[in-house]
Amino acid sequence: MKIGYPCINRSLDCKSDHTFRLRNYNEKRLVETVEQNLTCLREILEYNIKNKMYFFRITSDLVPFASHPVNKFKWQKFFDDNFRAIGKFIKAFDMRISMHPDQFTLINSLDREIFVRSTAELEYHADVLDLMELDATAKIQIHVGGVYNEKEKSMKRFVSRYGVLSERILKRLVIENDERNYKLADCLKLHQETGIPVLFDVYHHERNNNGESITGCLGDTSRTWKKSDGIPMVDYSQQKKGAVRGAHAEKIGISKFKEFLKKTHPYDFDIMLEIKDKEQSALKAVKAALRDSRFRQQAYHED
C-alpha cells in the first residue's frame, strides 16, 4: 500500500502546473514553462519520498498545450533526458504514478471532434509516462463520460471507441465510478466488455451506489486488475462538513480514515487522497497507516 495526493504540493514554493494563455503561445515560452514544471516536479517527488508518500498524481498541465494544434514543437525529443531522469528517480524509490485528464476528455462523446481531441489528450498523457520509461502500473484514469439521455447507448459507444485507441493508451487506461452518471456496477459491466481495470472511488460510491459494501467493491474491482497493472488504485475523500452534498473535505478526518483502513483488510491497494489540503492530509494518513502491515515503507537517502 502506498499513499499519496494529486498534483500540487502546498508546502513547497514550487508548482509543476505553470501555464500561460493560448494567445501568448510561442516555443520559447513553452520551453521555459516546461523546464520550470519539470524542475518543480522533481522537487515535489523528493519531498514525497522523504515523507513516505510513494503515490503521486502528476498534473496534466506539465506540458501546456501539449495536445493542442498550436503546439508543433517536438517537446518529447527536446525534454527526453529530463523525463528519463525523473523516471529513473521514480523507479529508484518504487513510486506509483498516475495522471488524470480533465473532465473534457470524453471518449464516449456524441461529438466526433471531441473524441478526436480526447484521443490526442490521452496520447499526450501516454507520452509523459512513456518518456519517463514507467511500466504499465503507471495509469491514466478517466470517467466513463456522459449519459446523453441514453445510458446504454453511451456505454456501447464507450466500448466501441475504446476498441480503436492505441495500445500505448490501452495499457495505461483505467475508469473510475463517478458521483452522478456511472456507478461502480456500470464500470464493472464495461470491464466485462473491454477488460479495462476499474479504479474504485470510495467517496463517489458513497454518493452513487446500489447498496454494495466497501469491502465487496474492493473485491470486485481488485479482480479487474491484472498483475501487469500493479495493485489496484483507490481514490479516497470525505464529505466537507457544512457544505453541499458532494463537496470534498478541506482536511482529512483521521478517525474515519483509520476505520476505512481497518475494515478494508485483507485487500491491498494504493490510496490517492482527494482532499483539498493535499500533502497535509497525506502526511496525517501516512502516520495513521504506519502500523498497517500493507503500508509501504522505505528510507530515503540523499545521493
BALOBA-1460 file (C-alpha; in Angstrom, 3 decimals):
// residues 303
<rec num="1" residu="m" x="0.000" y="0.000" z="0.000"/>
<rec num="2" residu="k" x="1.211" y="3.454" z="-0.972"/>
<rec num="3" residu="i" x="-0.475" y="6.717" z="-0.042"/>
<rec num="4" residu="g" x="-0.378" y="9.951" z="-1.990"/>
<rec num="5" residu="y" x="-2.136" y="13.071" z="-3.214"/>
<rec num="6" residu="p" x="-2.734" y="14.809" z="-6.553"/>
<rec num="7" residu="c" x="-0.740" y="17.353" z="-8.496"/>
<rec num="8" residu="i" x="0.021" y="20.240" z="-6.113"/>
<rec num="9" residu="n" x="2.179" y="20.483" z="-3.001"/>
<rec num="10" residu="r" x="1.132" y="23.442" z="-0.862"/>
<rec num="11" residu="s" x="4.146" y="23.198" z="1.457"/>
<rec num="12" residu="l" x="6.644" y="23.981" z="-1.288"/>
<rec num="13" residu="d" x="7.138" y="27.257" z="-3.109"/>
<rec num="14" residu="c" x="7.211" y="25.341" z="-6.366"/>
<rec num="15" residu="k" x="4.456" y="24.236" z="-8.760"/>
<rec num="16" residu="s" x="4.600" y="21.832" z="-11.674"/>
<rec num="17" residu="d" x="1.450" y="23.145" z="-13.368"/>
<rec num="18" residu="h" x="2.530" y="26.579" z="-14.604"/>
<rec num="19" residu="t" x="0.855" y="27.519" z="-17.863"/>
<rec num="20" residu="f" x="0.011" y="30.600" z="-19.912"/>
<rec num="21" residu="r" x="-2.710" y="31.892" z="-22.208"/>
<rec num="22" residu="l" x="-3.085" y="30.454" z="-25.678"/>
<rec num="23" residu="r" x="-2.711" y="33.901" z="-27.246"/>
<rec num="24" residu="n" x="0.753" y="34.151" z="-25.639"/>
<rec num="25" residu="y" x="1.954" y="30.841" z="-27.066"/>
<rec num="26" residu="n" x="5.430" y="30.652" z="-28.550"/>
<rec num="27" residu="e" x="8.121" y="27.980" z="-28.390"/>
<rec num="28" residu="k" x="10.413" y="29.984" z="-26.109"/>
<rec num="29" residu="r" x="7.606" y="30.452" z="-23.596"/>
<rec num="30" residu="l" x="6.739" y="26.772" z="-23.831"/>
<rec num="31" residu="v" x="10.315" y="25.609" z="-23.218"/>
<rec num="32" residu="e" x="10.774" y="27.925" z="-20.230"/>
<rec num="33" residu="t" x="7.473" y="26.806" z="-18.689"/>
<rec num="34" residu="v" x="8.105" y="23.088" z="-19.152"/>
<rec num="35" residu="e" x="11.629" y="23.418" z="-17.732"/>
<rec num="36" residu="q" x="10.177" y="25.099" z="-14.640"/>
<rec num="37" residu="n" x="7.449" y="22.486" z="-14.302"/>
<rec num="38" residu="l" x="9.839" y="19.553" z="-14.573"/>
<rec num="39" residu="t" x="12.215" y="21.100" z="-12.027"/>
<rec num="40" residu="c" x="9.339" y="21.537" z="-9.589"/>
<rec num="41" residu="l" x="8.012" y="18.040" z="-10.244"/>
<rec num="42" residu="r" x="11.351" y="16.607" z="-9.189"/>
<rec num="43" residu="e" x="11.307" y="18.761" z="-6.037"/>
<rec num="44" residu="i" x="7.786" y="17.581" z="-5.180"/>
<rec num="45" residu="l" x="8.732" y="13.932" z="-5.689"/>
<rec num="46" residu="e" x="11.762" y="14.329" z="-3.420"/>
<rec num="47" residu="y" x="9.560" y="15.870" z="-0.723"/>
<rec num="48" residu="n" x="7.121" y="12.983" z="-1.055"/>
<rec num="49" residu="i" x="9.779" y="10.308" z="-0.723"/>
<rec num="50" residu="k" x="11.270" y="11.950" z="2.359"/>
<rec num="51" residu="n" x="7.800" y="11.844" z="3.917"/>
<rec num="52" residu="k" x="6.904" y="8.252" z="2.930"/>
<rec num="53" residu="m" x="4.365" y="9.285" z="0.297"/>
<rec num="54" residu="y" x="5.008" y="6.851" z="-2.545"/>
<rec num="55" residu="f" x="1.959" y="7.583" z="-4.705"/>
<rec num="56" residu="f" x="1.571" y="10.766" z="-6.743"/>
<rec num="57" residu="r" x="-0.734" y="12.036" z="-9.483"/>
<rec num="58" residu="i" x="1.208" y="14.149" z="-11.955"/>
<rec num="59" residu="t" x="-0.602" y="17.239" z="-13.201"/>
<rec num="60" residu="s" x="-1.984" y="17.224" z="-16.734"/>
<rec num="61" residu="d" x="-0.603" y="20.777" z="-17.112"/>
<rec num="62" residu="l" x="3.007" y="19.588" z="-17.047"/>
<rec num="63" residu="v" x="3.358" y="20.467" z="-20.750"/>
<rec num="64" residu="p" x="0.971" y="23.337" z="-21.618"/>
<rec num="65" residu="f" x="-0.982" y="22.917" z="-24.864"/>
<rec num="66" residu="a" x="0.700" y="19.571" z="-25.474"/>
<rec num="67" residu="s" x="-2.268" y="18.191" z="-27.428"/>
<rec num="68" residu="h" x="-3.399" y="21.493" z="-28.945"/>
<rec num="69" residu="p" x="-2.918" y="22.039" z="-32.711"/>
<rec num="70" residu="v" x="-0.966" y="25.228" z="-31.987"/>
<rec num="71" residu="n" x="1.853" y="23.175" z="-30.493"/>
<rec num="72" residu="k" x="4.110" y="21.928" z="-33.293"/>
<rec num="73" residu="f" x="7.216" y="21.842" z="-31.108"/>
<rec num="74" residu="k" x="8.849" y="18.411" z="-30.633"/>
<rec num="75" residu="w" x="8.879" y="18.726" z="-26.873"/>
<rec num="76" residu="q" x="9.160" y="14.967" z="-26.432"/>
<rec num="77" residu="k" x="12.587" y="14.927" z="-28.082"/>
<rec num="78" residu="f" x="13.733" y="18.221" z="-26.569"/>
<rec num="79" residu="f" x="12.989" y="17.124" z="-22.983"/>
<rec num="80" residu="d" x="13.755" y="13.426" z="-23.418"/>
<rec num="81" residu="d" x="16.674" y="13.433" z="-20.958"/>
<rec num="82" residu="n" x="14.712" y="15.407" z="-18.369"/>
<rec num="83" residu="f" x="11.801" y="12.989" z="-18.413"/>
<rec num="84" residu="r" x="14.091" y="9.964" z="-18.297"/>
<rec num="85" residu="a" x="15.913" y="11.351" z="-15.239"/>
<rec num="86" residu="i" x="12.640" y="11.894" z="-13.393"/>
<rec num="87" residu="g" x="11.513" y="8.408" z="-14.323"/>
<rec num="88" residu="k" x="14.771" y="6.974" z="-13.033"/>
<rec num="89" residu="f" x="14.156" y="8.678" z="-9.690"/>
<rec num="90" residu="i" x="10.583" y="7.365" z="-9.552"/>
<rec num="91" residu="k" x="11.722" y="3.813" z="-10.253"/>
<rec num="92" residu="a" x="14.610" y="4.003" z="-7.796"/>
<rec num="93" residu="f" x="12.128" y="4.514" z="-4.956"/>
<rec num="94" residu="d" x="9.401" y="2.278" z="-6.364"/>
<rec num="95" residu="m" x="6.890" y="5.123" z="-6.503"/>
<rec num="96" residu="r" x="3.438" y="4.732" z="-8.058"/>
<rec num="97" residu="i" x="2.432" y="7.373" z="-10.583"/>
<rec num="98" residu="s" x="-0.905" y="8.243" z="-12.148"/>
<rec num="99" residu="m" x="-2.404" y="11.000" z="-14.291"/>
<rec num="100" residu="h" x="-6.000" y="12.200" z="-14.657"/>
<rec num="101" residu="p" x="-7.055" y="14.181" z="-17.757"/>
<rec num="102" residu="d" x="-9.726" y="16.811" z="-17.178"/>
<rec num="103" residu="q" x="-13.485" y="16.361" z="-17.460"/>
<rec num="104" residu="f" x="-13.455" y="17.360" z="-21.133"/>
<rec num="105" residu="t" x="-11.661" y="14.147" z="-22.074"/>
<rec num="106" residu="l" x="-14.709" y="12.185" z="-23.211"/>
<rec num="107" residu="i" x="-14.222" y="9.165" z="-25.400"/>
<rec num="108" residu="n" x="-17.964" y="8.426" z="-25.467"/>
<rec num="109" residu="s" x="-18.995" y="11.917" z="-26.580"/>
<rec num="110" residu="l" x="-21.701" y="12.263" z="-29.220"/>
<rec num="111" residu="d" x="-19.438" y="14.815" z="-30.912"/>
<rec num="112" residu="r" x="-16.818" y="13.028" z="-33.009"/>
<rec num="113" residu="e" x="-14.497" y="16.043" z="-32.820"/>
<rec num="114" residu="i" x="-14.499" y="15.884" z="-29.019"/>
<rec num="115" residu="f" x="-13.498" y="12.230" z="-29.267"/>
<rec num="116" residu="v" x="-10.633" y="13.166" z="-31.600"/>
<rec num="117" residu="r" x="-9.420" y="15.855" z="-29.187"/>
<rec num="118" residu="s" x="-9.806" y="13.458" z="-26.258"/>
<rec num="119" residu="t" x="-7.697" y="10.865" z="-28.033"/>
<rec num="120" residu="a" x="-4.966" y="13.448" z="-28.622"/>
<rec num="121" residu="e" x="-5.064" y="14.331" z="-24.926"/>
<rec num="122" residu="l" x="-4.724" y="10.683" z="-23.929"/>
<rec num="123" residu="e" x="-1.773" y="10.324" z="-26.324"/>
<rec num="124" residu="y" x="-0.104" y="13.258" z="-24.560"/>
<rec num="125" residu="h" x="-0.562" y="11.636" z="-21.155"/>
<rec num="126" residu="a" x="0.864" y="8.391" z="-22.525"/>
<rec num="127" residu="d" x="3.818" y="10.381" z="-23.899"/>
<rec num="128" residu="v" x="4.647" y="11.719" z="-20.426"/>
<rec num="129" residu="l" x="4.616" y="8.285" z="-18.797"/>
<rec num="130" residu="d" x="6.409" y="6.606" z="-21.717"/>
<rec num="131" residu="l" x="9.150" y="9.256" z="-21.724"/>
<rec num="132" residu="m" x="9.715" y="8.512" z="-18.042"/>
<rec num="133" residu="e" x="10.033" y="4.841" z="-19.062"/>
<rec num="134" residu="l" x="7.462" y="3.793" z="-16.483"/>
<rec num="135" residu="d" x="5.779" y="0.425" z="-16.823"/>
<rec num="136" residu="a" x="2.058" y="-0.283" z="-17.167"/>
<rec num="137" residu="t" x="1.451" y="0.233" z="-13.432"/>
<rec num="138" residu="a" x="1.553" y="4.000" z="-14.131"/>
<rec num="139" residu="k" x="-2.059" y="4.668" z="-15.042"/>
<rec num="140" residu="i" x="-4.205" y="7.250" z="-16.807"/>
<rec num="141" residu="q" x="-7.633" y="7.442" z="-15.181"/>
<rec num="142" residu="i" x="-10.783" y="8.811" z="-16.748"/>
<rec num="143" residu="h" x="-14.507" y="8.853" z="-16.094"/>
<rec num="144" residu="v" x="-16.765" y="6.872" z="-18.400"/>
<rec num="145" residu="g" x="-18.237" y="10.137" z="-19.673"/>
<rec num="146" residu="g" x="-21.672" y="11.482" z="-20.421"/>
<rec num="147" residu="v" x="-25.046" y="9.747" z="-20.491"/>
<rec num="148" residu="y" x="-26.635" y="11.941" z="-23.184"/>
<rec num="149" residu="n" x="-30.102" y="10.731" z="-22.144"/>
<rec num="150" residu="e" x="-29.279" y="7.229" z="-23.421"/>
<rec num="151" residu="k" x="-27.098" y="5.412" z="-20.921"/>
<rec num="152" residu="e" x="-26.983" y="2.026" z="-22.642"/>
<rec num="153" residu="k" x="-26.089" y="3.574" z="-25.986"/>
<rec num="154" residu="s" x="-23.474" y="5.755" z="-24.299"/>
<rec num="155" residu="m" x="-21.887" y="2.699" z="-22.689"/>
<rec num="156" residu="k" x="-21.874" y="0.877" z="-26.028"/>
<rec num="157" residu="r" x="-20.253" y="3.916" z="-27.624"/>
<rec num="158" residu="f" x="-17.573" y="3.826" z="-24.909"/>
<rec num="159" residu="v" x="-16.853" y="0.184" z="-25.754"/>
<rec num="160" residu="s" x="-16.674" y="0.940" z="-29.460"/>
<rec num="161" residu="r" x="-14.380" y="3.946" z="-29.030"/>
<rec num="162" residu="y" x="-12.201" y="2.078" z="-26.553"/>
<rec num="163" residu="g" x="-11.567" y="-0.519" z="-29.229"/>
<rec num="164" residu="v" x="-9.862" y="1.960" z="-31.576"/>
<rec num="165" residu="l" x="-7.498" y="3.562" z="-29.055"/>
<rec num="166" residu="s" x="-3.771" y="2.913" z="-29.459"/>
<rec num="167" residu="e" x="-2.103" y="0.135" z="-27.493"/>
<rec num="168" residu="r" x="0.079" y="2.660" z="-25.648"/>
<rec num="169" residu="i" x="-3.104" y="4.230" z="-24.238"/>
<rec num="170" residu="l" x="-4.890" y="0.948" z="-23.578"/>
<rec num="171" residu="k" x="-2.102" y="-0.445" z="-21.408"/>
<rec num="172" residu="r" x="-2.476" y="2.536" z="-19.044"/>
<rec num="173" residu="l" x="-6.151" y="3.457" z="-19.157"/>
<rec num="174" residu="v" x="-8.475" y="2.827" z="-16.197"/>
<rec num="175" residu="i" x="-12.009" y="4.039" z="-15.466"/>
<rec num="176" residu="e" x="-13.494" y="5.174" z="-12.181"/>
<rec num="177" residu="n" x="-17.035" y="5.301" z="-10.875"/>
<rec num="178" residu="d" x="-18.465" y="8.792" z="-10.535"/>
<rec num="179" residu="e" x="-20.972" y="10.518" z="-8.265"/>
<rec num="180" residu="r" x="-23.661" y="11.170" z="-10.898"/>
<rec num="181" residu="n" x="-23.690" y="9.107" z="-14.077"/>
<rec num="182" residu="y" x="-21.849" y="5.810" z="-13.781"/>
<rec num="183" residu="k" x="-21.972" y="3.693" z="-10.664"/>
<rec num="184" residu="l" x="-19.418" y="1.042" z="-9.866"/>
<rec num="185" residu="a" x="-21.755" y="-1.609" z="-11.300"/>
<rec num="186" residu="d" x="-21.693" y="0.227" z="-14.644"/>
<rec num="187" residu="c" x="-17.900" y="0.337" z="-14.634"/>
<rec num="188" residu="l" x="-17.711" y="-3.383" z="-13.856"/>
<rec num="189" residu="k" x="-20.013" y="-4.056" z="-16.792"/>
<rec num="190" residu="l" x="-17.685" y="-2.067" z="-19.052"/>
<rec num="191" residu="h" x="-14.761" y="-4.080" z="-17.709"/>
<rec num="192" residu="q" x="-16.533" y="-7.245" z="-18.793"/>
<rec num="193" residu="e" x="-16.890" y="-5.785" z="-22.296"/>
<rec num="194" residu="t" x="-13.388" y="-4.357" z="-22.654"/>
<rec num="195" residu="g" x="-11.074" y="-5.710" z="-19.952"/>
<rec num="196" residu="i" x="-10.346" y="-2.181" z="-18.688"/>
<rec num="197" residu="p" x="-9.311" y="-2.032" z="-14.998"/>
<rec num="198" residu="v" x="-11.721" y="-0.262" z="-12.642"/>
<rec num="199" residu="l" x="-10.415" y="2.255" z="-10.115"/>
<rec num="200" residu="f" x="-12.668" y="2.367" z="-7.064"/>
<rec num="201" residu="d" x="-13.557" y="5.878" z="-5.896"/>
<rec num="202" residu="v" x="-14.799" y="5.418" z="-2.333"/>
<rec num="203" residu="y" x="-16.322" y="8.876" z="-1.950"/>
<rec num="204" residu="h" x="-18.153" y="8.711" z="-5.280"/>
<rec num="205" residu="h" x="-19.508" y="5.319" z="-4.282"/>
<rec num="206" residu="e" x="-20.900" y="6.805" z="-1.070"/>
<rec num="207" residu="r" x="-22.786" y="9.325" z="-3.216"/>
<rec num="208" residu="n" x="-23.902" y="6.965" z="-6.006"/>
<rec num="209" residu="n" x="-24.300" y="3.213" z="-5.439"/>
<rec num="210" residu="n" x="-26.519" y="0.153" z="-5.483"/>
<rec num="211" residu="g" x="-26.035" y="-0.608" z="-1.803"/>
<rec num="212" residu="e" x="-22.758" y="-2.529" z="-2.182"/>
<rec num="213" residu="s" x="-20.362" y="-2.663" z="0.778"/>
<rec num="214" residu="i" x="-16.923" y="-1.083" z="0.577"/>
<rec num="215" residu="t" x="-15.221" y="-4.448" z="1.056"/>
<rec num="216" residu="g" x="-17.398" y="-6.026" z="-1.602"/>
<rec num="217" residu="c" x="-16.467" y="-3.261" z="-4.012"/>
<rec num="218" residu="l" x="-12.770" y="-3.738" z="-3.317"/>
<rec num="219" residu="g" x="-13.127" y="-7.429" z="-4.055"/>
<rec num="220" residu="d" x="-14.960" y="-6.748" z="-7.314"/>
<rec num="221" residu="t" x="-12.551" y="-4.068" z="-8.548"/>
<rec num="222" residu="s" x="-9.415" y="-5.947" z="-7.480"/>
<rec num="223" residu="r" x="-10.327" y="-8.725" z="-9.893"/>
<rec num="224" residu="t" x="-10.284" y="-6.260" z="-12.799"/>
<rec num="225" residu="w" x="-6.553" y="-5.544" z="-12.362"/>
<rec num="226" residu="k" x="-4.012" y="-7.876" z="-13.964"/>
<rec num="227" residu="k" x="-0.565" y="-8.437" z="-12.474"/>
<rec num="228" residu="s" x="0.960" y="-6.138" z="-15.098"/>
<rec num="229" residu="d" x="-1.405" y="-3.343" z="-13.960"/>
<rec num="230" residu="g" x="0.013" y="-3.375" z="-10.429"/>
<rec num="231" residu="i" x="-2.122" y="-3.497" z="-7.315"/>
<rec num="232" residu="p" x="-5.448" y="-1.644" z="-7.606"/>
<rec num="233" residu="m" x="-5.692" y="2.107" z="-7.159"/>
<rec num="234" residu="v" x="-8.337" y="3.638" z="-4.912"/>
<rec num="235" residu="d" x="-9.437" y="7.275" z="-4.695"/>
<rec num="236" residu="y" x="-10.422" y="8.372" z="-1.193"/>
<rec num="237" residu="s" x="-12.071" y="11.527" z="0.102"/>
<rec num="238" residu="q" x="-14.658" y="12.617" z="2.655"/>
<rec num="239" residu="q" x="-17.646" y="14.963" z="2.753"/>
<rec num="240" residu="k" x="-16.840" y="18.576" z="3.625"/>
<rec num="241" residu="k" x="-18.622" y="19.493" z="6.838"/>
<rec num="242" residu="g" x="-21.418" y="22.011" z="6.426"/>
<rec num="243" residu="a" x="-21.096" y="22.065" z="2.634"/>
<rec num="244" residu="v" x="-23.372" y="20.861" z="-0.157"/>
<rec num="245" residu="r" x="-23.541" y="17.126" z="-0.696"/>
<rec num="246" residu="g" x="-20.568" y="16.000" z="-2.775"/>
<rec num="247" residu="a" x="-18.100" y="18.716" z="-1.722"/>
<rec num="248" residu="h" x="-14.688" y="17.281" z="-0.906"/>
<rec num="249" residu="a" x="-13.287" y="17.815" z="2.579"/>
<rec num="250" residu="e" x="-10.699" y="20.510" z="3.256"/>
<rec num="251" residu="k" x="-8.883" y="18.251" z="5.736"/>
<rec num="252" residu="i" x="-8.955" y="14.530" z="6.340"/>
<rec num="253" residu="g" x="-10.956" y="13.177" z="9.250"/>
<rec num="254" residu="i" x="-8.311" y="10.816" z="10.537"/>
<rec num="255" residu="s" x="-10.553" y="8.639" z="12.719"/>
<rec num="256" residu="k" x="-12.785" y="7.885" z="9.735"/>
<rec num="257" residu="f" x="-9.714" y="7.120" z="7.625"/>
<rec num="258" residu="k" x="-8.394" y="4.740" z="10.265"/>
<rec num="259" residu="e" x="-11.737" y="2.967" z="10.270"/>
<rec num="260" residu="f" x="-11.511" y="2.678" z="6.478"/>
<rec num="261" residu="l" x="-8.085" y="1.050" z="6.776"/>
<rec num="262" residu="k" x="-9.353" y="-1.308" z="9.448"/>
<rec num="263" residu="k" x="-12.366" y="-2.575" z="7.550"/>
<rec num="264" residu="t" x="-10.597" y="-2.999" z="4.187"/>
<rec num="265" residu="h" x="-8.280" y="-5.811" z="5.261"/>
<rec num="266" residu="p" x="-7.128" y="-8.051" z="3.643"/>
<rec num="267" residu="y" x="-7.277" y="-6.084" z="0.361"/>
<rec num="268" residu="d" x="-4.103" y="-4.310" z="-0.712"/>
<rec num="269" residu="f" x="-4.329" y="-1.151" z="-2.827"/>
<rec num="270" residu="d" x="-2.717" y="2.245" z="-3.336"/>
<rec num="271" residu="i" x="-4.645" y="5.239" z="-1.976"/>
<rec num="272" residu="m" x="-4.948" y="8.599" z="-3.730"/>
<rec num="273" residu="l" x="-6.295" y="11.167" z="-1.254"/>
<rec num="274" residu="e" x="-8.510" y="13.709" z="-2.990"/>
<rec num="275" residu="i" x="-8.536" y="16.079" z="-0.018"/>
<rec num="276" residu="k" x="-8.269" y="19.843" z="-0.524"/>
<rec num="277" residu="d" x="-5.154" y="20.432" z="1.590"/>
<rec num="278" residu="k" x="-3.179" y="17.879" z="-0.448"/>
<rec num="279" residu="e" x="0.060" y="16.770" z="1.231"/>
<rec num="280" residu="q" x="-1.019" y="17.937" z="4.677"/>
<rec num="281" residu="s" x="-3.760" y="15.309" z="4.843"/>
<rec num="282" residu="a" x="-1.479" y="12.791" z="3.151"/>
<rec num="283" residu="l" x="1.087" y="13.273" z="5.928"/>
<rec num="284" residu="k" x="-1.615" y="12.514" z="8.521"/>
<rec num="285" residu="a" x="-2.793" y="9.485" z="6.561"/>
<rec num="286" residu="v" x="0.740" y="8.108" z="6.323"/>
<rec num="287" residu="k" x="1.173" y="8.472" z="10.077"/>
<rec num="288" residu="a" x="-2.134" y="6.653" z="10.617"/>
<rec num="289" residu="a" x="-1.028" y="3.811" z="8.322"/>
<rec num="290" residu="l" x="2.460" y="3.250" z="9.738"/>
<rec num="291" residu="r" x="1.379" y="0.206" z="11.739"/>
<rec num="292" residu="d" x="-0.677" y="-1.258" z="8.892"/>
<rec num="293" residu="s" x="1.123" y="-4.318" z="7.534"/>
<rec num="294" residu="r" x="0.155" y="-3.327" z="3.994"/>
<rec num="295" residu="f" x="1.827" y="0.082" z="4.136"/>
<rec num="296" residu="r" x="4.933" y="0.697" z="2.032"/>
<rec num="297" residu="q" x="7.969" y="1.980" z="3.948"/>
<rec num="298" residu="q" x="11.427" y="2.736" z="2.643"/>
<rec num="299" residu="a" x="14.124" y="5.017" z="3.938"/>
<rec num="300" residu="y" x="15.211" y="7.989" z="1.814"/>
<rec num="301" residu="h" x="18.915" y="8.536" z="1.287"/>
<rec num="302" residu="e" x="20.403" y="11.596" z="-0.368"/>
<rec num="303" residu="d" x="22.634" y="10.896" z="-3.378"/>
